[in-house]
Amino acid sequence: MKFKDYYETLGLARGATQDEIKRAYRKLARKYHPDVSKLADADARFKELGEAYAVLKDPEKRAAYDQVGSQWQPGQDFQPPPGWDAGFEFSGGDFGGTGAGADNSEFFEALFGRHFGTGQRGHRPATGQDHHAKVMIDLADAYHGARRSIVLRMPMLDAQGHLTSQERTLDVSIPKGVRAGQHLRLSGQGAPGEGGAAAGDLYLEIVFNPHPLFRVDGRDVYVDLPLAPWEAALGATVTAPTPGGAVALAIPPGSAAGRRMRLKARGIPGSPPGDLYVVLSIVLPPAGNDAERDAYRTLGKAFDFNPRAHLMEETS
């Protein structure tokens, strides 16, 4: 997937006002409308213009796009980095496609092709709108709970139509056992209501910061554990890291690379708690000197072992 420069599509600078974005889109849309244009690529260009306009005309989408777009160039291979949209506060509603039946690109769907929240509650029209934001926390916060100060930015337009943002800081309690994708509701922290009506709520979507050792799947946690060949072959007791601290782990003799050892209830706390899976890998020591190379030669002579024997059986 390639990065799309929506400003370039509309022929605009990144600091363009909302009025400039609207005028540029209308001008180019007239030029490339399939019912008017005779150009061979008119239909494709018209769709590209519509997609770019759908993002840049919306201050919330535009602010999120600007954040990720500052790190990429047009045509570069692209995947949204983890937490690229964290820290933005969005009003309720669909943060997804350009409309019903819209034919959006893979790039658009990777950024905006999902719902951020439940939207305005139609049965209470005077109540303030719900807001939504994504926040990044550490895995340790899910194990122990935490109190965190978070800064949220609400995209908005200034009097001249330039995109800006308003910041606010909130003290948030992260409950023990929270999962990635779970939403924490902060009552009354959304948009103000009308005529003295109640304010909306703020929903915080939890995302874990990438960890150098651990991977998370629901409540289960995974860690790779390297073994020396003799530890895997003969068995050993080794020290294994867990989010709750190091543990002594008995490795059974004859353990193969890829074997998963389950440590029950050592995943993310809950009812029931998740499990911790230790995934074994085998690491060969380097043969950096004559003695180490001789040791490998002795090992090779000691075993009648061909790791590729099954390949020959499959082709015979």
N, C-alpha and C positions, 0 to 999 in steps of 0.2 A: 504494500500500500504506500502511495506517495503522498507527501504533504501538499496540501492545497493552500495557496495564498489568495484568500478571498479579496483582499484589497487590490491585488494585482488583477484579479478577474474583472473588477469594476473600474480599474484604472485610477485608483485613489491612493493617497498617502495614508499612513496609519493614523495620523491625527485628524482625519476628516470629521466634520460635524455630521450630525444625523441628517440635516437638510442636504448636504453635499452627497451623502450616500443615497438618499432618495432620488435626487436629480440624476445622478450617474446611472442608477439602475433603470429609471424610466427611459432615459435616452438610449441606452444599449438594448433594453427590452424591445423598444420600437424597431430598432435596426435588425435584430435577430429573431423577431417573432416569426414562427414557421408559416403563418398565414400571409406574411408580407415579404419576408426575405427570400431571395432566390439562391442564396449561398448553400453549398452542399452541406456545410456543418452547422446550419442555422439551428436545427433542433437541439443538437448537443450543446451549442453555445448558450441557447436560451435556458436550458436546464441548469447549466453551470451558473448563469447569472441569477436565476431564482434561488439556488442553494446559497450562493454568497450573500444575497440580499436578506434571506431568512435569518442568517447569523448576524450580519452587521447592523440590521435595523433594530435588533433586540438588544438593549444594553446589557442584559444578563448573559446572553450567549456571547455577545461580543467581548465582554470583559474576560470570560473564561477562555475564549479563543485567543485573545491577545496574550494572555499569560503563557499558554503553551506555544503560541506562534513565535514568540520572541526567541525561542531556542532552535528553530528549524528554518531551512531554506526551501523554496519551492522545488518540487521534484525529488527531494530527499526521501529515502525510505523512512517510514514513520510508523511508530506504535505509541499510543498515549502512555507517557511515563506514569508510574504508580502515584496516585494522589495529585495528578495534574490540576484537578479542579477543587482541591481542598482549600478551605478558608473563605470561600465565597458564600455569601448569604443570598439565597434566591427566594423570590416570591412563590407562592403555591402555584400548582398547575403543571402542565406537561412541558418538560424541558426537552422534548423529543423532536419528532419529525416536523417538516414544513407544512404538514396538513394531511388530511385524510387521503390516502392513496398516493402520497408524494413519492416520487422515484428518486430517493436520495442516494448519494454515492457511499461507498464503503467508508471513506474518510469521515463523512458527516455522521454516519451511524456509529462509528467508533467513538466519536466525541459526544454526540447528543442523542443517540438512539435509545434512550431509556427515560423512565419517569423519575423525577426527583421527589415527588410527593403526591399527596392526595388532592391538593388544590383547594380552591375556595369552597367553603361549606354552604351550599346553595340554600339550605333551609334556614340559615341565619344571615340574611344579606347584610345586616348592619355590623355584624361582628368583623373584627379585623382579619385580614388574610393571613393564613398560615405561611410561615417561611421555612426554608430548608437549607441545610449546609452539610458539607462533608468535613469531618475532622479526623486527623491522623493521631493515633495513640500508639504507645509501645505495648508489646505483648505482655510485659510485666504488669501493666495497668490492669489487664484482664485477669491476671492471676491473683492480684492482691487488692484491686480497687485503688482509686487515686482521686485526688482533688487537683484539677488542672485549670489554669487560666488560658483561655483561648481568645484569639483575635479574629473577628469576622469582618469581611469587607462587603458592603452592599453596593453593587453597581448602580450608578445614577448619572443623569445628564445635568451639566451646569446651564446657566442662563443662555450661553452661546451655543449650546447643543453639543459640546464636547463631552466625551465619556470621562467620568471621574468615579470616585468611590468614597463611601463614608464608613469609617471604622468604628467598631465598638468591642469592648473587652468583657468577657463573661467568665465568672468562676463556675466551673462545672464539676459535679461529682461523677466520676466514672465508676459504675458499680462493678464489684467483683463478679467475674463470670460473663462479662459482656462479650458478644460475638461480633465478628466482622459482618457488616451489612445490617446489624441491628440499629434501630432508630431510638434515640433518647428524646423524650418529649419534655420541653421546657415550657410550662404553662404560662401564657401571657407575654411571651417574649417575641411574638410575631408582630405584624403591623397593628397600629392602633385602630380601635373601632370607631364608628361614626356616631356622633351625637351622644357620647358617653357610653356606648356599648363596649363590651369586653374586647380586649385585644386578642389577636390570633395567637397561635402557639408556634414555637420554633422546634423543628425536628432535626436532630443531629444524627447523621449517618456515620457509623463507626467504621473506620478503615485502619488496619494495622500498618505501622511503618515497617518496611522491609527489615528483616533480621538477618545478621550474617550467618547464623547457625540454623534457626528453626523456620519451618514452613507450617502454615495453618490451613486446615481443611475442616470447616465447621468448628466443632469443639476439639477435634483431634489435632495433634501437633506431631511433626515429623522432624527427625534429625539424622544426618548421615554420620556414621561412626567408622573411621578408618581402622583397619586391622593389619598387622604384619602377617605374612603368609603362615608362619608357625603358630600364631595365635588362633587363626581360623582353622588350621588343620588339627592342632592338638588340643584346642580349647584353652581358655585363660579367663582370669578375672581382671577386667579393665575398668577404668574410670570413664563414665559417660556423662556428658552434660545434659541437664534438664533445666527448664525454666525455673524450677524450684530449688536448684542446687545440684551439685555433682552426686552421682550414685555409683556404687560398685555393681558392675554388671557381669554375670557369669556367661561367657561365650561357650556354647556347646562345641565339642570336637566335630570337625568336618563341616563347619559352617561355610556356606557359599556366599559369594558376593550377591547382593540384592536381597538376602534374607531379612525379613522384618521381625524384630523382637518387640512384643507388646508389653508396655508397662501400664497396667490397668489403673485408670482414674488419675493419671498424671498429666492429662491434657487440661484444657481450660475448665475451670470449676463450673458446676451446674448440677441440675437434677434430671438425668444423671450427668456426671462429669465426663469429659472426653478422655481419650487415651493418648499416651505418648508412644510413638512407634520409632524404634531405633533401626535404621536401615544400614546394614553392614556393607562395607566396601573393603577391598583388599588392595593394599599399597605395597609395591615392590621396593625394597631398599635399593639405592643406587649402587652400581658396581664401579666405584670411583678409583680403586687401586688394585694392585695385583692380587692381594690377599682376598679381596671381595670377589674378584673375577674367578679366582680359583675355587672359592666357596660355591659359586654358581655352577662351575663345571663339575664339581663333586656331587652337587645336588642332581644335576642332569644324569649322571652315571648311576645314581642310586635308585632312580625311578624308571620303570618301563612305562612311560606315560606320553601319549600323543594327544594334545588338546584338540587336534583337527581330525581325529579319526572318524568322527561322525559325519564330517563333510564328504569324505571319500565314500562312505556307505551310501549317502544320499544320491551320489552321481553314478553309482555302479548299477 
